[in-house]
């Protein structure tokens, strides 16, 4: 896939991925939510959330079970057209339950981005797991 978009925009999207992973691993709810557009969608194999309030609610439900979370991701090629972009990424999570034990999950995201007020945000994240272990 040929590269598209400016180096600056590509770097800002890579920094968005980094901020998402960092805030996830630190359980920084507000920082994590700041990665999303107000009209974003977060879709996985077990839920679909439309809009930032629904995404916040899903985050709260998921994080209520965890004591600690480790999240890392790797972005693939980024395709930028104007104020919209798309990319694929891989992710791995390891979480420690408050009740003991661990949850491990790895998978792939199909991501869509939008640039609003000069800031790149996730507009849609579609997640499909490739491996999981409880």
N, C-alpha and C positions, 0 to 999 in steps of 0.2 A: 504494500500500500504506500503510495507516495505521500510524503509529509505535506500537510496543508496548515495554513495559519501562521501567524507571526511567532517568533521565538518567545516574545514576551507573553503572548496568550498561552502558548504551550507550557511555559514555565509556571504560569499562574494556575493552570489546571493541575499540573504535577504537585504544586504546593497545596492545592485543595485536597488531593488524595492524601498527602502527608498530614495535613491538619485533621482530616477525618480519622485516620489511623491513630494519631497521637491523642486526640480527644476521646476516642473510643477506649484506648488503653488506660487512660487516666480517669475514666468515668466522669468526664466533663460534659454534662448534659447540655449546658448552654453553648459551649464551644462546638459540640457535635451538631446541634440544631442549626448553628450559624452556617453550616455547610450546605443547607437545603434552601431552595426557592420556596416561597409561600405556597405555590401551586404544584409542588413536587409530588411525585409518586414513588413509593418504595414497595417493591413487589418481590416476594420470595415464594418458595414452595409451600409455605404454610400461612401466609397472610398477604394482603394487599392494602396499602394505606394511600389515600389520596388527600393531599393537603398537609401542611405543616402541623396543624393540631393533631391530626390522626397519626402522623409520624411520631410526634412527641409522646402520644399515648402509648404507641407500640414500644417505643424505646423504654418508657417507664415499666411496662409489663415485663419486658425481657430482662432489664437490668435488676429488677426486684429479686430475681432468683440468684444473682451472682454476687460473690464477694470480691473477686478480681477478674479482670478480662485482659487478654493480650490479643491485639489485632494488628495484622500486618497485611499490606497489599502491594501489588505491583501493577502499574499501568502498562497497557500495550500502546500501539500506535493511536494517536489522537488526530481526528479529522475535524478541522475547524472551518466553518463557513459563516462569516459575519459574526453575529452574536450568539450562534449556536454551535455546538460541538458534540461529537460522540467518540466513545472509546470503549475498549474492553479492558477488564482488569481481573486479576486473580486475588483471592484473599484467603487468609488462614486465621482462625480464631481458636484460642484455648481459654476456657473460662473455668474458674473454680466456683462451684456451687456453695451457697451459704450453709447448706446442710452437709457439705463434704462431697468429695468426688470431683471429677473434671468432665467437661464437655469439649470435644474437639471437632472443628468443622472447617472444611476447605471447599472452595467453589469459585465460580466465575460470575462476574457482573457484566451486563450490557448496560453502559452508562450513556445518558444524555445530559448535556449541560446547557446552561443559558447564562449570558453575561448581562447583568442588570446593575445599573448605576456604577459601571466600571468594575464589577466583581463577578467572577465566575462562580456559579453555584450548581449543585446537582439538581437537575430537573426531573430525572427518572433514573432509578437504579433497579434493574431486574436481576435477581440473584438466582442461581441454580447451583446446588451443592454437587460436588464430585466425590466427597468422602466425609463421613461423620462417625463419631465414636462417643458413647456415653460412658 
